[in-house]
Amino acid sequence: MSGARQDGRRDRDAEGRARNARPRDGLGRPLEYGAEGVARQPEGVVRTPHDTVAEAQALLDAGRPFHAHEVFEDAWKSGPEEERELWRGLAQLAVGLTHGARGNTAGGARLLRRGAGAIEAWTAGTGRERPYGMALAELVAWAQDTAHVLEREAAAVEAKDWVPRLLRDVPG
């Protein structure tokens, strides 16, 4: 879908860049101009890693994985080079769940596996298994299990029913 409106003009942001200003639903799908949509995540926000994880978890809990993906994308683009693969992998998990909730089960499963692979590679390369309190091995297992369900069921999942837990309590 392009950023062109029915009147033929393109939506532009304050800097004049083309942006699709159509309202979006909770899974990021564009709605008709004038429809009531869900507030978008602001782009380009620099957050601390802990704030990124907390905000993304709140969005996932609310059934808004598309918006969580945008939070992770901000961290991927603004964070230190050595963490970009981690945040990109997390963004892929969130967008994989988005596709699964939209009914694109093959694409959702593929993105979940790609994100899990990126997180595993980052963990292997850094030796860090619990950055910022995240339980990466459990997230990878969740992604693989969810991908399997999407492929087996071949039907849209309810995003609120498939929320990954980014943080886990550590005993002791």
Secondary structure, DSSP 8 states (H G I E B T S, - for coil): --SB-TTS-B-B-TTS-B-----B-TTS-B--TTS--B----TT----HHHHHHHHHHHHHTT-HHHHHHHHHHHHHHS-GGGHHHHHHHHHHHHHHHHHHHT-HHHHHHHHHHHHHHHHHHHHHH--SSGGGB-HHHHHHHHHHHHHHHHHH-S---GGGG---SB-----
